[in-house]
Amino acid sequence: MSGLLALLDDVAGIAKIAAASVDDISAQAAKAGSKAAGVVIDDAAVTPKYLHGFEATRELPIIWRIARGSVFNKVVILLPAALLMANFAPWLVPILLILGGSYLCFEGAEKVLHWILPHDDHSGGPDGSHDIGDPLHLEERKIKGAIKTDFILSAEIMTIALSSIESTEVWIQAAALALVGVGITAVVYGAVALIVKMDDIGLWLTRVGRLGATRALGRGIVKAMPWVMRLLSTVGTVAMLWVGGSIIVHSLAQIGWHLPEETIHHAAEAAANLVGPDIRSAAIWTVTAAIDGILGLLWGLILVPVATKLILPLFGGTKKEAAH
C-alpha cells in the first residue's frame, strides 16, 4: 500500500512538473508570437493576391495547400534549423534577422514604387501567370510562389520568435516554436480564408436573407470588399516597412552598433515630452514605429535597384520576377 501511495505521489509530482512546463511553453510561445505580430500582418496581407483570378471553388483548396506548405516550412525545415543555429551559432541570429528585415524593406519599397510609378498590369507577373494557358499549371505555379514567399516570411517569424524565448531548455524552445508555427499558420490562413470568402458570404446573405437589413448587410459586404482588400494591401506594405526597419535597427544594436537604436529612442522621447503623460507611451511607440518605417522605406529603395540590376541577373532572373 505504501508503495502504491509513493507511486501516486511520484505521478502527481510528474504531473505538476508537466503542467508547469506546459504553462512555461505557452507563456514563451505567447511572448514569441506577439513579437512576430508585424510579420504575421504582412503574411496575411500578402497571401490573398495569390488567389486572384481563380474560380471561387478553388480558393479554399488553394489556401489549404499553401497552409500545409507553411506548416512544413515552419515545423519541418525552419524549427530544427533555428534550434541548431541558436545553440551552435547564435551569432548568426542577428545577421539573418538583418537579411530578413532587408527583404521586407525591399518588398515594401517595391510595392510603393509600384503604386507611384506608371506600370502595365497586363505585362506579366513574377510567376508568369499571364503566359500560362493551363489553369492547373497556373494553380501549381501560384501555390509554389506562395509557399516560397511564405518560407521567407516564416523564417523571419521563427527567428524573431526564437530570439524572444528566454528559456535555455532546448525542448521548451522546440515546443514553443512548434506552437508558434502551427498557431500563427492557423491564424494567418484562417484569416485569409475568411477574407477571400467574404464576398461569397455577402452574396449568400443577399439571396437567403429574410429581413431587409440582412440583405442590405450582404450587399454592403460585397461593395466593401474591394476597399477592404486595398486597405489590407496598404496595411501589409506599411507593416513590411515598419517591421523590416525595426528588425534591422534592433539587430544592428545586437551586433554592437547602437547608434541608430539610441538615436531613434532619443527622438521618440523628445516627441513624447511634447504631449501629456497619459499618451506618452503611445507617442513613444508611434514615433519609433514611424522612424523605423521611414528607414525601412529608404533602405528598401536602395535595395530595389541593387536586387533588380545586380542580384537577380546573377541567378538568371529578371525585374519582373522581383515584382509582386
N, C-alpha and C positions, 0 to 999 in steps of 0.2 A: 504493500500500500504506500509506504513511504517512497519507494522507487517511482511509483506512478505519479505521486504528488510532485516529486522532484522533476520528472519528465514534463509534467504540465507547467511547472514553474519555468523550465527552460524554454518550452514552446511559447509561453506568454512573453518571456524576455525577448525571444527572437522576433515575435510579432511586434513588440514595441519598437525594436530597432528598425524593423522593416517599415513600420508606419512612419517613424521619424525620417527614414531615408526617402520614402515617397514624398513626404512633406518637403524635404530638402530639395529633391529633384523638381517638384512642382514650383517651388519658390525660385530656384535657379532658372528654370525654363521660362517662368513668367517674366523675370527680370531681363533675361536674354532676348525674349520675344519683343518686349517693349523697346529695347534698344534698336531692333531692326525694323521698327514700325515704318520708318520713312521708305525703306526699300520695299516693304510689303505694299505700301500705297502705289509705288511705281509699278510693281509686278502686276497688281490688279488693274492698273490703268493701261498697261502695255498689251495685255493678252487679248482683249476684245477685238483688236484690229486684225488678228489672225482669222477671225470668223467672218470677216466682211466678204460678201459675195456668195456665201453658201446658202443652200436651202435650210429652212427652219428645222427640218427633221434631222439635219446633220450637225446642228450646233452642239447639242448636249453630248453626242458620241465623240465629237472632236475635243470638247472640253475634258471629257473623261480620259481620253488618251493622253492629252497634254498633262493632266493632273498625275496620271500614273508615271509618266516620264519625269515629272517634277519630283515625286517621291523617290524614284530610283536615283535621280541626281543627288538629292539631299542625303538619303539614308545609306545607299549602297556605295556611292562614289565619294561624296564630299565629307561625310561624317568620319570615316576612317582616315582620310587624308588630313582632315582638320586635327584629329587627335594625335596623329603621328607628328604633324608639324608643331603642335603646341608642346608636346613632350620631348621632342628631339631637336627641333629647330625653331624655338619661339621667336627668334629674331626675324623670321620670315613673315610673321603675322602683320606687323605694320606695313611692310613692303607690299604684301598682297592687298592689304586694305587700300593703300595708295593707288595701286594699279586698278583695283575695282572702282574706287572713287573716281579715278580719271575716266574710266569707261562710262560711268554715269554722267559725268560732266560732258563728255563727248556726245553721248546720246541726247542729252538735254539741249546742248548748244546746236546740234544738228537739226533738232525739231524747231528751235527758234528760227534758225536760218530758213527752214522750210516754210515757216509762216510768213516771213517778211520779204523773201526774195521770190521773184516770178519762177514758176515751175510748171511742168506739164504732168498732170495727174495720170495721163494715159500713156506716158512714155515707157512705162515698165516699172518693176518693183524689185526689191532686193532678192526676192525669191523667184523672179522670172515669171510671175503669175500671169502677166498679160501675154506671154509667149506659149502658154501651155493650153492645149485644147482639151485634153482628157481631164474630166473633173476628179477622177480618182487619183491621178498623178498630181494634180494641183493640191488636193487634200493632203496627200503624203508630204509634199514639199512644204506646205503651210505648217503641218504638225512638226516636222523636223526643224523648221525655222523657229517655231515657238519654243520647242524643247531646248534648242541651242541658246536662245535668249534667256530662257528660264535658268539654264545651267550657270550663266554668268551672274544673274541676279541671286540665284540660290547660293552660289559661292560667297557672294557678299553677305547674304543673310547669315549663313553658317559661321563665317569668320567673325562677323560682328557679335553674333550670339556667343561664340566661344570666348571672345575677349571679355564678355560680360559675366561669365561664370566664375565665381570665386572659389568654388571647391577644387581641391587638388586631387581628389579621388577620380581616377580615370573612368571608372564605371558610372559614377554620378555624372561626369561630364558627358559620357556617351549617352546615358539615358535622357539627360536634359536636352542634348542636341537632337536626339531622335524625337522627343516630344515636341520640340520647337519645329523641326522639319515637317512632321506629319500635321501638327496643328496649324501652322502657317499655310501649308498647302491646302488644307481643308477650308480655311477661312478665305484664302485668295480665290480659289476656283469655285467655291460655293458662291462667293460674291459675283464672280464673273458670270456664272450660270444664271444667277438672278438678274443681273444687268441685261444680258443679251436676250432673255426671255420676257422682259417686262413689257415690250410692245405686244407680244402674243397674249400676255395676261390682260393687257388693256383691251385688245380686240375681243377676247373671251368675255370680259365684263360687259362690253357693248352689246354682245349677242344674247347673253343669258340673264343679264340684269333685269329684275322685275321692277325695280324702282328707277325713276328718272335720275336720281342722284347717283346710283350705281353705274348707269350707262354713261352719265356725264364724267364720272371718275375714270372710266375706261377710256373715253375719248381724250381726256386730259393727259392720261399716262402716255397714250400713243403720240400726242402732239409734243409732249415734254421730252420724250426720249432722245431725239436728235440734239436738243440743248444739253441734256444730261451727259450724253456721250462727249460733246465738245468740252463741257466743264471738266469731265473726268480726264480727258486728254490734257487739258491745261494744268489741272492739279498734278497729274503724273509728271509732266515736264518740270513744273516748279519743284516737285519732290525730288526728281533726279538731281537738279542743280543744287538744291539745299543739302540733300543728304551727301551727294558727292563732294561738295565743298567742305562740309562738316567733317566727313571722314578723313579727307586729305589733311586738313588743319590739325585734327586731333592726332593723326598718325605721325605727322611731322614732329609734333611735340613728343611722342613716344620714342622716336629715334634720336631726340636730342635738340631739335630746332624748335624752341618755344616761342620765338618772336611773333609769328602770325597769331597763335592762340592767345598770347598775352595782350597783343595789340587789340584784337577783337574784343577781349574781355574788358579792357580799359575803356574802349569806345562804348560798349554796352552799359558799363557802369556810369559813364558820364551822361549818357542819354537818360538812364533811369533816374539820375539826380534831378532831372528837369520835371519829373512827374511826381504825383503823390505816392505815399508809401503803400497804399492799397493795391496799386497796379505796378509796383516796382519790379516784382519778379516777372510779370508778363512783359514789361518793357524790355528787361534784360534778354529774355528769350527771343522776343520779336526782333530786336536789333541784331542779336547774334545770328539768328536764322537768316535775316536779310543780307547781312555781310557775307555769310557763308554762301548764300545763293548767288550773290554778285561775283564772288571769287570763283565759284563753280562755273558760272557762265563765261567769265573771262578766260579761265583755263580751258574750258571746252572749246571756245572759239579759236584758241591757239592750236588745240589738238585736231580740229576738223581738217585743216589743210595738211597737217603732218600725216594724219591717218589716210586721207584720200589720195594724196600725191606721193607719199613715200612708203608707208607701211603696206597698204593694200596691193600696190603693184608688185611688191616683193613676193607676195603669195598668189599672184595671178588674179587679183581681184580688181574691181572697178569701183568708181564712185557710187554707182547705183547699188552695189552690194553693201555699202556702208550706210545707205539711207534706210529709213524705216517709214 
